[in-house]
């Protein structure tokens, strides 16, 4: 088994309180299911504000600034057999139902 990072991008968040609650219940059910299968290792939503540090001069700017469809809203760390299985698991993401995207990335192990 290897680790994979899911980066959740964009999606049109429900505005009505009932729709938002229903959407959050889908997330909680998905997390519960992944946890029961031993796949979910952790994850959290991210705030929309932050800082970006760039280059040799370590220039700090407010950010990240991206179009809503590209904004990273959260992440999961999951365990899967391979990239194909991780990609298949990502298809259960509730944000896909609201036109969001899941970026699936293998975590590279560093040998010390």
Kinemage of the C-alpha trace (Angstrom):
@kinemage 1
@onewidth
@group {chain A} dominant
@subgroup {mainchain}
@vectorlist {calphas} color= white
{ca unk a 1} P 0.000 0.000 0.000
{ca unk a 2} L 1.125 3.535 -0.768
{ca unk a 3} L -0.038 6.987 0.277
{ca unk a 4} L -1.860 9.402 -2.019
{ca unk a 5} L -2.891 13.005 -1.548
{ca unk a 6} L -6.276 14.201 -2.745
{ca unk a 7} L -6.428 17.952 -3.360
{ca unk a 8} L -10.000 19.175 -3.613
{ca unk a 9} L -10.512 22.053 -6.034
{ca unk a 10} L -13.456 24.290 -6.806
{ca unk a 11} L -17.084 23.337 -6.964
{ca unk a 12} L -20.180 25.464 -6.567
{ca unk a 13} L -20.921 25.322 -2.840
{ca unk a 14} L -24.625 24.997 -1.989
{ca unk a 15} L -26.054 28.279 -0.705
{ca unk a 16} L -29.249 27.119 1.000
{ca unk a 17} L -28.668 25.860 4.566
{ca unk a 18} L -30.526 22.584 3.902
{ca unk a 19} L -28.500 21.894 0.763
{ca unk a 20} L -25.247 22.737 2.570
{ca unk a 21} L -26.149 20.376 5.418
{ca unk a 22} L -26.978 17.591 2.958
{ca unk a 23} L -23.659 18.161 1.162
{ca unk a 24} L -21.733 18.020 4.469
{ca unk a 25} L -23.526 14.776 5.391
{ca unk a 26} L -22.273 13.261 2.124
{ca unk a 27} L -18.719 14.257 3.083
{ca unk a 28} L -19.077 12.749 6.551
{ca unk a 29} L -20.499 9.508 5.111
{ca unk a 30} L -17.635 9.273 2.618
{ca unk a 31} L -15.034 9.830 5.348
{ca unk a 32} L -16.738 7.275 7.592
{ca unk a 33} L -16.748 4.707 4.764
{ca unk a 34} L -13.082 5.318 3.886
{ca unk a 35} L -12.139 5.091 7.571
{ca unk a 36} L -13.996 1.791 7.984
{ca unk a 37} L -12.072 0.393 4.996
{ca unk a 38} L -8.738 1.539 6.471
{ca unk a 39} L -8.149 3.878 3.529
{ca unk a 40} L -8.523 7.317 5.165
{ca unk a 41} L -5.388 8.514 6.947
{ca unk a 42} L -6.358 12.151 7.532
{ca unk a 43} L -7.459 15.379 5.956
{ca unk a 44} L -9.011 18.743 6.604
{ca unk a 45} L -10.708 21.609 4.806
{ca unk a 46} L -8.541 24.673 4.198
{ca unk a 47} L -9.300 28.331 4.820
{ca unk a 48} L -9.381 30.463 1.666
{ca unk a 49} L -6.770 32.947 2.899
{ca unk a 50} L -3.063 32.431 3.460
{ca unk a 51} L 0.394 33.554 2.367
{ca unk a 52} L 2.673 32.584 -0.508
{ca unk a 53} L 6.460 32.603 -0.086
{ca unk a 54} L 8.408 32.708 -3.375
{ca unk a 55} L 11.931 32.545 -4.674
{ca unk a 56} L 15.413 33.070 -3.349
{ca unk a 57} L 14.418 36.388 -1.802
{ca unk a 58} L 11.581 34.631 0.051
{ca unk a 59} L 9.079 37.271 -1.030
{ca unk a 60} L 5.848 36.987 0.952
{ca unk a 61} L 2.512 37.921 -0.603
{ca unk a 62} L -1.102 37.453 0.384
{ca unk a 63} L -2.717 34.531 -1.323
{ca unk a 64} L -3.280 32.130 -2.777
{ca unk a 65} L -5.291 33.978 -5.361
{ca unk a 66} L -6.859 31.699 -7.917
{ca unk a 67} L -10.098 31.403 -9.769
{ca unk a 68} L -12.705 29.644 -7.632
{ca unk a 69} L -12.472 26.545 -9.841
{ca unk a 70} L -8.734 26.275 -9.069
{ca unk a 71} L -8.775 27.118 -5.357
{ca unk a 72} L -7.662 24.189 -3.171
{ca unk a 73} L -10.391 23.807 -0.558
{ca unk a 74} L -8.999 20.849 1.356
{ca unk a 75} L -7.057 17.628 1.244
{ca unk a 76} L -7.124 13.958 2.233
{ca unk a 77} L -4.254 11.580 2.752
{ca unk a 78} L -5.354 8.086 1.792
{ca unk a 79} L -3.796 4.657 1.430
{ca unk a 80} L -4.287 2.673 -1.769
{ca unk a 81} L -2.713 -0.200 -3.682
{ca unk a 82} L -1.738 1.999 -6.647
{ca unk a 83} L -2.607 5.197 -8.505
{ca unk a 84} L -5.478 3.513 -10.347
{ca unk a 85} L -7.114 2.433 -7.097
{ca unk a 86} L -6.565 5.890 -5.546
{ca unk a 87} L -8.154 7.491 -8.609
{ca unk a 88} L -11.128 5.155 -8.349
{ca unk a 89} L -11.529 6.013 -4.645
{ca unk a 90} L -11.485 9.734 -5.493
{ca unk a 91} L -14.603 9.283 -7.622
{ca unk a 92} L -16.636 9.073 -4.395
{ca unk a 93} L -15.854 12.729 -3.582
{ca unk a 94} L -19.039 14.739 -2.977
{ca unk a 95} L -17.487 17.828 -4.614
{ca unk a 96} L -17.626 16.099 -7.988
{ca unk a 97} L -21.429 16.399 -7.763
{ca unk a 98} L -21.077 20.190 -7.654
{ca unk a 99} L -18.526 20.418 -10.502
{ca unk a 100} L -15.467 20.284 -8.266
{ca unk a 101} L -12.262 18.422 -9.073
{ca unk a 102} L -9.994 16.022 -7.202
{ca unk a 103} L -6.283 16.044 -7.959
{ca unk a 104} L -4.805 12.636 -7.047
{ca unk a 105} L -1.073 12.673 -6.319
{ca unk a 106} L 1.223 9.864 -5.162
{ca unk a 107} L 3.255 10.740 -2.065
{ca unk a 108} L 6.935 10.187 -2.805
{ca unk a 109} L 8.809 8.359 -0.067
{ca unk a 110} L 12.178 9.841 0.785
{ca unk a 111} L 14.819 7.367 1.831
{ca unk a 112} L 16.957 8.758 4.661
